Amino acid sequence: MSNNDKRIKVAIIGSGNIGTDLMIKIMRTSKILEVGAMVGIDASSDGLARARKLGVKTTSDGIDGLTELDIWSEIDVVFDATSAAAHQKHSGIVTSAGKLMIDLTPAAIGPYVVPVVNGDEHLNADNVNMVTCGGQATIPIVAAVSSISTVHYAEIVASISSKSAGPGTRANIDEFTETTSRGIEVVGGAKNGKAIIVLNPAEPPMIMRDTIYTFSSGASEEEIEIAIIKMISQVNEYVPGYRLKQKIQFERFGSNNAVNIPGIGSFEGIKTSVFLEVEGAAHYLPSYAGNLDIMTSAGLATAEKMASHRISQ
C-alpha cells in the first residue's frame, strides 16, 4: 500500500445480506475505503445487481473470477462474507497475494478481533476473524467484567430475527456457537464460555437482543457496572444502535447459597446479568437486523484501522 491520498480499494466476497450491507456501509460512511469489486456465485443475486448499479465491478465466478478482474492488482483488502468452509480456500489465495483478509465467517483461521477489546493487538496480521455477530455484541461485556475481576464462567444468548438470518448464517450455526464460545474465552477473558443462538420467527421481526451472564469474583457490583457502561459507550461509537435494554442485574452468592456451575463446581461471587439490544443502521436490511449491522460495522472499523496502520509503516 502506498502512502497517498487515494482511498484503499477493497473487494467483498459474498453478495448476500452481510456482503451487501457492508458494501453500502463502506460507500456511505468510510473516508478511507472504496469498494472496488463485489464477488458472488449467483449472477442474479440482489447484491451483485446493486453493485453493478453503483458502478462496482462484479463477478459471479467466486474467488477465481475476482483474481481475473483487472482491478485485482489494485485491491488491498478483501472481506469474506461467505461461509466457514469457503473461507478455507479464499484465505490462502488472498493472503498469498499480499492482501489483508477480514474474515466475517466463523472459520477462525486468523486471530479473533473485537475492535474495542483487542483491535490494536493484531494490526500486522494478514487474516483476522470477526468472530460472529453474537460475539461482537457480547464479548465486549465479558471483557469489561474480566478487566476488573476474574470471570469464572460466561454464557451468552444471541436472539436474532429469522428474517435477518440468511443462508450463510443458517449453514454456520454449529460454527457460530463454537466460535463465539471460544471468543468469550480468548478475547473476553472468561475461564469458561458458552454461546447459544436463537432464530426468532416473531412478526413483526424483533431487534437483535443479547443476554450475557457472568459469574465473577474480585470486584464489587458498582465497579462491574461502571466498567460495563463504559464499554457500551465505546461500542456505541461505531454501532450507534448498541444499547442496554434494561438495568444491569446482580446476584451475590456466598458460602450459604453457593451455586454449582458446570465445569467449574461450587461458585461464590457475583452473577451479573446484562440485557442488550442492537438496532441496525438500515443500510441494506431494515433496522431489526442489528446482527448484520454489528458484524459489518466491526469489520469496517477493523479494516480501516489495519489498513491505516499498514500505510503508516
Secondary structure, 3 states (H helix, E strand, C coil): CCCCCCCEEEEEECCCHHHHHHHHHHHHHCCCEEEEEEECCCCCCHHHHHHHHCCCEEECCHHHHHHHCCCHHHEEEEEECCCHHHHHHHHHHHHHCCCEEEECCCCCCCCECCHHHHCCCCCCCCEEECCCHHHHHHHHHHHHHHCCCEEEEEEEEEEEEHHHCCHHHHHCHHHHHHHHHHHHHHCCCCCCEEEEEEEECCCCCCCEEEEEEEEEECCCHHHHHHHHHHHHHHHHCCCCCEEECCCCEEEEECCCCCEEECCCEEECEEEEEEEEEECCCCCCCCCCCHHHHHHHHHHHHHHHHHHHHHHHC
